[in-house]
Amino acid sequence: MLYDRQESEYYHAKMKAARRVQRGWVKEADLPTNAEIRDEVQSMARMFEGDTRLDNLLTMRLEALRMMKILERFRPKIVGSVLTGHVRKGSDIDLHIFSDSMSAVTATLEAEGIRYDVQRKHVNKPGAAGIYTHIHIREEYPFELTVRATKDASAVSKSSITGKPQERMSIAEFDHFLAESYNEIEYSEGLAAVENQVDRFLQFEALLLPLENVKQSPKWHPEGDALYHSLQVFDLARDHLPYDEEFLLAALLHDVGKGIDPHDHVLAGLEALGEDITERTYWLIAHHMEAALVVDGTIGARAKRRLKESEDYEELVLLARCDREGRKVGVETSELEEAIDYLRQLSYECDAW
C-alpha cells in the first residue's frame, strides 16, 4: 500500500494491513516498526526501480535548496527522503517552514509565480494528534511544505520512522552537506542547471492563456474561443492516450500560434514552443492541418503517402479526429490549470524515473 501510494501514512497503512489479516483488536506491539516498513519499501524500490531511483537525487536536492532560498525568511528545514537519500518513484521534497502568517508564505510563492494548494490535515495517530497545514507545490519534482508556528522553529520533532530526533538541515547546513557529498564539478554544474532552468509548463500556460481572447469563425468553430477548443481537444486526447505526454502536449498546444499570428498559426506556434517540445510533438503539431484533410478524405495520394511514412501517423490522425470533435458548444472541460498539472505530473512520473 505504501509503495503503490495507496496510503501515505505509516500508521494508517499498518492498521489497514492488520485488519485485512486479522479481524478484531490488534496490539500495536505486534505490528512492524515504521523503520522496518521503510526498509521493506526501499527493498521493493531496489527490486522494481533499480539504481534509477537515485539518478535524480542530486537534482531533487538542488531543487530543495533552491526552494529553501526562496523561502529563506521562514527559516526552512529540509526533512524526509530527499535529505536521507531514501527516495523512490513518486517521492516528493519535504520542507518544514515556520510562520504565523499563512498569507505571508503564499504571497512569497505567488511573487515567484509558483502555483500551490493548501491542505489542512487532521492527524489522529498517537503522539502526533492535531491539525497540520501543508502546502503542495506541483513542479517537476513536487514539494510538500509543512507550515509550523514560529515558536516551534527550535523544537526538534521525533521521527515517526526511527523514533529518534528527526534529521533536518537549515539552508547553510544543507548547502555544506551537498558540497561535501558531491564532487565540485558535479555540484557546481547541477546547481547552475537548476538555477537557470525555465519551467516549460509555465511557458506553455503563458502561450495558452491568450487563446481565451481569440474568437474563431462560427462556421468552423461554433464552440467559441480557441482556449475552450484546445481544452476540449486535450480532454478527448486524454481519453484515448492518457499516458502519452508528447501526444497530449500536441493536443493542448496545437493552436497556440493563433494568439501570435492567426494567418500562419502553425509556424508561429512552433517557433514560440521552440526546444520546449520534443521532435515528435513538433511533428504532430506541424502536420495537424494536413491530417484534417486525411479525416475529410480530401488529401492527395502523394501527401498521404508522405505522412504515412512516419511511425506516428496513427496518432496524427487521432489528433485530427480529436481536433474535429473538440468543437462542441457548452461541454464541460478541464480547467487550464488542471490540464497543465496533469501533464506536469505525467512528465515527472514517466520521464524523471
N, C-alpha and C positions, 0 to 999 in steps of 0.2 A: 504493500500500500504506500509506503514512504518512497520507495524507489520510483514507482509509477506516478507519484504525486497525487494519489487519491486522498492522501492525508498529508498535512504539513506539520502537525504537532505530534511529537513522540508519545505523549501521554494518551491522546485520543486514539492513536494507531494501536498502542499496546492494549488498551481496553477493548477496542473493537475486535482485534485479533483474538483476544482471550475469550470474548463472548461467543465467537464463532467455534472455538474449540471446546469450551466448557460452559454449560448453562449454569446460571446462578452466580453467587458471590465469588469473586476472585480476590485472593490476597495479593497485595502489591509486592510482597516479598517473593512471591512465586513467579513474578514476571521478570524478563531480562532487563538489565540496566540500559539506560539510554546509550552509554558508551558501547555496550555490546551490540546494540542495534545499529549504531553509527558505523561500527566496524564491518558489520554484515552488509550494510548498504554499500559501503566502499568496496567490499569484495564483489558485489554484483556489478558495480560500476567498472571495476577492472575486468570482469568477465565479459560484459557486453560492450564496453566502450574502449577498452584497452588504454594505451597511452594517449589517445586523442583527448581524453578528458583533461589532460594537463597542458595541451597545446596552447590554450588561450589564457592560462593562469596569469602570466605576466601582463597581458593586455587588460585583463579584468582588474588586476591590482593597480595598474596605472590609471585605469578609468576611475577606480575608487579614490585614488589620490587627487585626481582632477576634481571630482565632485566634492571631496573634503575641502579643497581650497576655495571652491565656490561658496561653501557653507562655513567658512572659517570662523565667522563671528558667533556661530552656535557651538563652538568647541567640539567638533565631530570626533568620534572614535570609531575605528573600524573593528568589527567583530565578525565571528562566523567563519564559514568555509573558505572564503577568499583569503582571509588572513591566515588560517591554519593550513590551507592547501588541500582541504578535503572537498574539492569541487567535483561536480559531475554534471551530466546533461541537465540543463534547466536551472542550474544554481544561479541565485541572484546575489547581489552585492549588498551586504548588511552594514548599515551605519547607524550609530546612535548619535543623536544631536540633542542639544539642551536649550530649551527656550520656553518662556512663559507666555509667548505670543505666537499662536499658530499663524496669524496673518503676516507676521514678520518673516516667517520661514517661507510661506507660499509666495509672498511678494518678491523674495530673493530668487526663487525658482522662476517666477514669471518674468523677472527682469532679464534672465538668461535665456528666455524662450523655451524653458523646459516644461513639458506637459506632465501632469501628475494626477493621481487620485488619492483622496484621503479616506482612510478606513479606521473606524473605531471598533476595536475588538474586545469583547467580554471574555476574559480568561478565568476559568474556574479550577484550574489544576492546583493541587496542594502546594502551598508556599509561594504561589505567584498569582493569587486571585486579584482581579482588578480590571480596569478598563485601560487598554493600551491604544495609543494613537499611532497609526502607521501611514506613511506617505509612500505610494508606489509610483515609481518612475519607469516608464516603458521606453528605454533606449535600446541600442543594440545589445547591451548587457543590462538587464533590468536591475533596479535598485529597490531595496526596502529600507526606508528611513524610519526609525523608531524615535518619536519625539518625547523627550522626558523633561521634567521640570529642572530649572537651573540649579536648584538646591541639591539635585541628585548627581551633578556633574562629577563629584569626587567619590561618590559611592560606587563600590565595585560589586556587581551582581555575581551570584553564584551560577556557574554554568549548569544548564539543565542536562547536559550530556555527561560531564565528568564529575559534577558535584563540587568541583574546585572553583576558586575565583575565575571568572570569565576572562579569557585572553582578550585584550583590546589594546589599541595603539592610537596615539594622537597623530596629527599631521607630521610633526617633527620625528616622532618615533618610527612611524611607518616609512617615511622617506629614507631614514637611515637604514631601516631594515631592508628595504628594496636595494639600496646601493650596496649593502653588504651581501645580499643574496644572489645578485646577478653581476656578470662582468660589466665593466664600464661601458663598452661599446653597445652591448645588447640593451642595457638600461637606458642609455642616452638616446639611442635610435628609437626605442619603443616609446619613450617619453615624448620625443619630438613628434612622432606619428600621432599619438593621442591628442596632443595639444593643437596640432594643425589640422586634424580631421574635420570634415564638414558632414553633418548628419544628412545623408542623402534623402531620408524620408521627410525631413523638414523642407528640403528643396522641392521634393515632389508636391508637398502640400502647398507651397508658395506658388507653384505653377498652376495648380488646380483651382485654387480659390477664385481667381479672376473669371473662371468659366461661369460662375453664377450670374455674371452680368452679360454673358454672351447669349443673346437671343437668336434663335435659329428659325429658318423658314418653316412655317407651319405645314407646308406641303410635305417636307421630308422629315421634319421633327415636330410632330404635334405635341410631344411631351413637354416642350419648353426649353429651358436654358441648357447649356452644354454640360454643366456640372451634374445636373439631375440625370441627364443622359449617361454620362460617364459612370455614375454610381449604379445605375441600372445595369449597364454592361458588366461592371465589376461583379455585382451580385450574381448575375447569370453565369459568368465565367467561373465563379467560386463554386456554384452548384455542380458544375461539370468537372473541374480540376482543382479541388480545394488546396492541394499541396504543391502546385506548380507555380512557384513565385514569379518566374520570368513571364509566364503566360498571364498571370493575374496583373502584373505590372503593366503589360501591354494593354490589357483590357481597361485598366483605370486611366492610363496615360495617353491613350491613342489620339485624343483630341486636344491635348494641352496647347498645341500650336494655335488653336482658334482664338486664344486670348492674346496672341502675339501678332500673327499675320493670317487673317481669315482667308486670304487669297491663295496661300500655299501653306496650309496649317500642318501638313505632314513634315515638310522640310523644316519649318520654323520650330516645331516641337522637338524634332530630333536634334537640331542644333542646340536648343536650350537644355535638353537632357544630357547631351554630351557623354562623358565617360561614367555617368551615374547609373547607366543601364548596361546590360550585357549585350553581346552581339546578337544573341537570339531574340531578346526583347526588341532591340533595334530593328531586326529584320521583320518581325511581326508587325510593328507599327508602320514601318516603311511600306509594306505591301498590303495594308488592310483595305485600302481603297480598291486595289485590283481584286482582292478576294471578294469584295462585294459584287463584282462582275461575275465571279465564279458562281456565287449563290444565285444571282439573277439568270445565269446561263447565257450571258451576253459577251463573255470574254472570248478573244480569239484563240484558236487552237495552239498557235505558237507561244503566245503569252502564258497559256495554261500549262503547257509542257515545261516551260521555264520555271514556273512556280513549283510544279510537282517534282522538280529535281531536288528540292530541299526536303530533308527529313522532317521538317516542321510544317509541311504542307497541311496535314490534317488539322493541326492546332490553328493554323492560319484561317482555314475555312470555318472552324468552330468560332474563332474570334469574330469573323464576319457575320456569322449567324447570331451571335450574342449582340453584336452591333446593330443588326437589323431588328432583333426582338426588343432591344432596350429603348423603345420609343413609345412606351405606353403612358397614358395620362392617369395621374392620380395614384400610381402604385407606391407602396412603401419601399424605401431603400435604406441601406446603411447610411449613417452619417459619415461625412468625410473623415472625421477623426477616428471613427471605428474602423473604416477601411484601411487607413494608414497604420493604425495599431495592429491590425490583423497581419498586414504584410511585414511589419517590423518584427513581430513575434515569430512569424513563419521564417523570416530570414535568420533570426537568432537560432531557432531550433534546427534548421536544415543546414545552414552554412557554417555557423560557429562551431559545430561539432562534427 
